[in-house]
Structure formats: structure tokens, C-alpha cells
Amino acid sequence: MGAIETLLQAEYFRTNRLILRLEEECMQRPKGSLVLKQRGSQDYAYIVKRESGKVVTEYIGKAGSWKVKGAEAKILERKRYEDELAEAAKQLVKLKKMMKASGVFFVEPTR
């Protein structure tokens, strides 16, 4: 096996491991979006998400509280990981095409 084939295989497995890690990170973060609703003169934060096909609203706390800021940071982290995951998936597709074109033998890793 040539150097290019070895490099392609190494990059393929590295990208696959990256995808698994990013999926794990996404699962550890809360799903949904942060929504502020005004009740009377106060603003309150909620996470809105889908569970089993239904929209679910989960109360977090008053807007500006530490709990709300923490939830907002975690949601932003999840969105960043999802963007990275999409890029890694695109890169994996390109690597597969390159490996097939060059005739490199590779085995799909199981999840």
C-alpha cells in the first residue's frame, strides 16, 4: 500500500472517530431553543423542544439568571458541535469517494 492510501485510511478513521465524539457531545447538551416569554413585567426563559412529535416547553428561570445563562451556553455549544458534525460528515463523504477512486480497501466502522 502506498503512502497516499495509508494517509487516506488514517484520515478516514480519524474523521470517523471525530464524528462519534461530536455525536456524543451533542447528546450531552440540551436539545431545543431558548425562548423568552414576558409574564406581567418579568421575562422568563424556557427551552422549547420536540419530544415524540410534540412540542414541549420546559421552564428554566427568570431571564438573566445564572441558570438561564448556563442553559444558553450549553445550547450554543450544541449548535456549534452540530455545525462541526455536518462539516465532518461532508469530509467523510469526500474521503470515501477519494478512496473508491484510488482503489483503497476500507471497512466501514460499526457504531
C-alpha positions in Angstrom: 0.0 0.0 0.0 1.3 3.4 -0.9 1.7 6.4 1.2 -1.3 8.2 -0.2 -3.5 5.2 0.5 -2.2 4.9 4.1 -2.8 8.6 4.5 -6.4 8.4 3.2 -7.2 5.5 5.5 -5.7 7.3 8.5 -7.8 10.4 7.7 -10.9 8.3 7.2 -10.6 6.7 10.6 -9.7 10.0 12.3 -12.8 11.7 10.8 -15.0 8.8 11.8 -13.8 9.0 15.4 -14.4 12.8 15.3 -18.0 12.2 14.2 -18.6 9.7 17.0 -17.1 12.2 19.6 -19.2 15.1 18.2 -22.4 13.0 18.3 -21.6 12.1 21.9 -21.1 15.8 22.8 -24.4 16.8 21.1 -26.3 14.1 23.1 -24.9 15.6 26.4 -26.2 19.0 25.7 -29.9 20.1 26.0 -32.0 19.9 22.8 -34.2 22.7 21.7 -34.1 26.5 21.6 -34.1 29.1 24.3 -37.3 31.3 24.3 -38.0 34.4 26.5 -41.6 35.0 27.4 -43.0 38.0 29.2 -45.4 37.4 32.0 -46.5 40.6 33.6 -43.5 42.8 33.9 -40.9 40.0 34.1 -39.2 37.9 31.4 -38.9 34.2 31.9 -36.8 31.7 29.9 -38.0 28.4 28.6 -36.4 25.7 26.4 -38.8 24.7 23.6 -38.1 21.2 22.0 -39.8 18.3 20.4 -40.3 15.0 22.2 -42.2 12.2 20.5 -43.6 14.5 17.8 -45.0 17.0 20.4 -43.7 20.5 21.2 -42.6 20.6 24.9 -41.8 23.8 26.8 -39.5 23.5 29.8 -39.2 26.3 32.4 -35.7 27.4 33.2 -36.0 30.5 35.3 -36.0 34.3 35.2 -34.2 35.9 32.3 -30.7 36.9 33.2 -30.2 34.3 36.0 -27.2 32.1 36.2 -29.3 29.0 35.4 -30.6 30.6 32.2 -27.1 31.8 31.1 -25.7 28.3 31.7 -28.5 26.7 29.6 -27.9 29.3 26.8 -24.2 28.5 26.8 -24.9 24.7 26.6 -27.4 25.2 23.7 -24.8 27.4 21.8 -22.2 24.6 22.4 -24.6 22.0 21.0 -25.3 24.1 17.9 -21.5 24.6 17.4 -20.9 20.8 17.7 -23.8 20.2 15.2 -22.1 22.5 12.7 -18.8 20.7 13.2 -20.6 17.4 12.8 -22.1 18.5 9.5 -18.6 19.5 8.2 -17.1 16.3 9.3 -19.8 14.3 7.6 -19.1 16.2 4.3 -15.4 15.5 4.7 -16.1 11.8 5.3 -18.2 11.6 2.1 -15.3 13.2 0.1 -12.8 10.8 1.7 -15.0 7.8 0.7 -15.1 9.0 -2.9 -11.3 9.5 -3.0 -10.7 6.1 -1.5 -13.0 4.4 -4.0 -11.4 6.3 -6.9 -7.9 5.3 -5.9 -8.9 1.7 -5.2 -8.1 1.7 -1.5 -9.7 -1.1 0.5 -11.6 0.2 3.6 -14.0 -1.3 6.1 -16.9 0.8 7.4 -16.5 1.0 11.2 -19.6 -0.1 13.2 -21.2 2.2 15.7 
